[in-house]
Amino acid sequence: ASKKKMRREFATTLLLSTLVSFLVPELISVGEAVWLNIPKTGTKCVSEEIHSKVVVLADYLVISDEHSIFPTVSVKVTSPYGSVLHHSENATHGQFAFTTQESGTYLACFEAVGNSHGNNDISINLDWKTGIAAKDWDSIARKEKIEGVELELRKLEAAVEAIHENLLYLRNREADMRIVSEKTNSRVAWYSIMSLGICIVVTGLQILYLKQYFERKKLI
């Protein structure tokens, strides 16, 4: 009986893993390492659209080919409404983590500081993780004393929940877009009707004016 149960758990895990492997890249924001080249004058930003109540974790590291030069950067992370979530000056490396409070585009901007770069572009490695990719599964496994198939099932359960939340977010976005589209169509219809009415009134006034003009000139 125990062997059959283990086989069923293994089959279930395998099936869920296959489904999630197809669905996760499309529906869930996962970890993504980005290599940035920051110009000696200017700012380079990375943005990602994230819905609310999602954990975001990122590590950044300035890369220098010259050991004698240690370039530093200014880092600023903002929410969709402009709230500053992380700000660091003269940094060569660092980390920021937060849980999103509103849906929208989150922005991380990097700017070269002073002449620390030696008039060369600065390279930064940014490891940006969101959602289930930002979770520390090793700590969770140690804390809850789970491993093996149970741990994989827990990961798959988190992935399924994330997919469900993302689908709800997309459905709400679609509903908002539909409302905006309906309002736009309504306004365009009223504008068209108003424009047609103005054209009819202007045409009637022109005909009336021309009639009076020709009558004064005794042409009709």
Secondary structure as UniProt FT lines:
FT   HELIX           2..27
FT   STRAND          32..38
FT   STRAND          43..50
FT   STRAND          55..63
FT   TURN            67..68
FT   STRAND          73..78
FT   TURN            80..81
FT   STRAND          84..91
FT   STRAND          93..99
FT   STRAND          104..112
FT   TURN            114..119
FT   STRAND          122..130
FT   HELIX           131..134
FT   HELIX           137..144
FT   HELIX           148..216
FT   TURN            217..218
//
